[in-house]
Amino acid sequence: MAERTFDVVVVGAGPAGEVAAGRLGEAGLRVALVEQQLVGGECSFYACMPSKALLRPGQLLAETQRVPGVREAVTGQLAVEAVLRRRDEVIHGLDDGSQLPWIEERGIALVRGRGVLDGERRVRVGDDVLVAEQAVVLAVGSRASLPPVEGLAESSPWTNREATTAQSVPPSLLVLGGGVAGCELGQAYATLGSQVTVVEVAPRLLLKEEPFAGEQVHQALTQLGARVQLGIKPASVRRDDDGFEMRFENGSALRAAQLLVSAGRTPPTGELGLETVGVEPGKGGFVEVDDQLRVPRAPWLFVVGDANGRALLTHIGKHQARIAADVIRGRDVRLRDAGPPPRVVFTEPQVTAVGHTLQSARDAGLNVRCVDYPVKAVAGSSFVGRGTPGTARLVIDEDARVLVGATFTGTELADTLHAATIAVTARVSLDDLWHAVPSFPTRSEVWLRLLEVYGL
Ligand SMILES: Cc1cc2nc3c(=O)[nH]c(=O)nc-3n(C[C@H](O)[C@H](O)[C@H](O)COP(=O)(O)OP(=O)(O)OC[C@H]3O[C@@H](n4cnc5c(N)ncnc54)[C@H](O)[C@@H]3O)c2cc1C
């Protein structure tokens, strides 16, 4: 057994682990980064990046069909093999070599293997022990949960991993779960020619977002020829030579060549040796942390990214990683509570939101009023996303006269969400917002219309 000493040991090299290690390495600390699979994690290879590579071609083709002159020029169908090849480029053929120079340039020691805690400030990787003089950062992410449905696990369904790396498109795909990943992957496969059915136990898709968001995505899926079944609960799954059969508690059944389960995430915290340092994972296996990302029972231990369950989003995991790294470097920084984080569902229409929905604001006890405006009613929509659904909603705290939430649905809006993120995070007053004049003819003019509806 060999023992090596570092200032900080980071376990897991997904986006959160990479950022924590990078920031600490740049500051001159001796850092070990432990990874059991691919440097870049779930996000780069099996989640964010490949799902967007699968979605974008169908969306771009749809947009060309809405623009006269281009519609006549672009008359073919998607070239599915080329789409899959481009997806392979995006995930570098599941080779993490391109990520390694970034790590080396920061003087980080990459240790390949599974890291397990072995007492305070000690991480065992195979026969080696990495000793952390200052801190251990767990950035072990999450993996797809399989709900306890009879026969489901035995049927070996697709999870996001298989769906994002498949080398062919199944003729039919049953998607269990109408949350973000289920809607994105369901729509991607529908554009690639699969007969998709999305089933969801809740009464609507994208349950955590404004109701109109799920309704518009539902309608878009239907227009692509996909089916959506809401409010049904699976009872059992059976697999045979022809594919999968899922039976539901209401007595109905659905068959498909392939089954994709997208029904929540579980962190791999049961196999991390947490018991050796007296820490027990909380609900769902997530490890509770304070606003400096420390585990209260073990202040030398930090958990960043999906594994702490605060917000399962890459940009939030990276933000947490920057904060944890700065705390380890002795700075007094902490997470701010600005409400629910910025988020984008990259479907067509996109659902982009930051802060509260109307319902979550009311549930939080805020005195709020919402204003809505159709995105297509501003001049900029003549040029992008013409004729497509889209709604803008601001949720306004009437006492403080600031935005506490914003949701915009429509074509290609993801990059414009940041304006709302700044307004919500910085609590910009409505009167100041009114002087932030949007350019003409852009869809950002919807901000002005919303403020006018509010009465400014
Ligand atoms: C289909 C899909 C699409 C998504 N799209 C988006 C999106 O567009 N935008 C967005 O913000 N988020 C998206 N997400 C969520 C995003 O993927 C996660 O929030 C993000 O990957 C979390 O980063 P992480 O660093 O915490 O963990 P991960 O990316 O899961 O990385 C964790 C790493 O730790 C390693 N590891 C685990 N245990 C050990 C151990 N014991 N020893 C060594 N290594 C270990 C794993 O191998 C892995 O490489 C998507 C998720 C899915 C499923």
The ligand as a Gaussian input file, in Angstrom:
#p B3LYP/6-31G(d) Opt

LIG

0 1
 C      -30.147000      13.298000     -20.033000
 C      -29.651000      14.400000     -19.135000
 C      -29.456000      15.661000     -19.664000
 C      -28.998000      16.679000     -18.847000
 N      -28.843000      17.918000     -19.396000
 C      -28.423000      18.939000     -18.620000
 C      -28.256000      20.239000     -19.177000
 O      -28.506000      20.452000     -20.360000
 N      -27.813000      21.217000     -18.371000
 C      -27.531000      20.997000     -17.049000
 O      -27.150000      21.937000     -16.346000
 N      -27.658000      19.771000     -16.490000
 C      -28.097000      18.741000     -17.249000
 N      -28.211000      17.494000     -16.703000
 C      -27.758000      17.282000     -15.303000
 C      -26.231000      17.153000     -15.276000
 O      -25.830000      16.078000     -16.098000
 C      -25.737000      16.909000     -13.868000
 O      -26.281000      17.894000     -13.012000
 C      -24.212000      17.004000     -13.810000
 O      -23.618000      16.009000     -14.604000
 C      -23.731000      16.838000     -12.359000
 O      -22.358000      16.999000     -12.308000
 P      -21.509000      16.292000     -11.160000
 O      -20.095000      16.741000     -11.370000
 O      -22.141000      16.498000      -9.853000
 O      -21.641000      14.731000     -11.443000
 P      -21.402000      13.775000     -12.679000
 O      -21.429000      14.520000     -13.972000
 O      -22.373000      12.675000     -12.483000
 O      -19.928000      13.246000     -12.473000
 C      -19.591000      12.480000     -11.348000
 C      -18.314000      11.740000     -11.643000
 O      -17.889000      11.091000     -10.459000
 C      -17.383000       9.801000     -10.769000
 N      -17.456000       8.979000      -9.572000
 C      -18.562000       8.600000      -8.884000
 N      -18.227000       7.907000      -7.797000
 C      -16.875000       7.825000      -7.794000
 C      -15.936000       7.225000      -6.911000
 N      -16.308000       6.598000      -5.816000
 N      -14.620000       7.328000      -7.230000
 C      -14.215000       7.984000      -8.357000
 N      -15.059000       8.562000      -9.207000
 C      -16.379000       8.501000      -8.925000
 C      -18.287000       9.338000     -11.908000
 O      -17.655000       8.324000     -12.663000
 C      -18.476000      10.631000     -12.696000
 O      -17.494000      10.781000     -13.686000
 C      -28.693000      16.441000     -17.474000
 C      -28.875000      15.160000     -16.941000
 C      -29.361000      14.149000     -17.747000
 C      -29.549000      12.787000     -17.168000

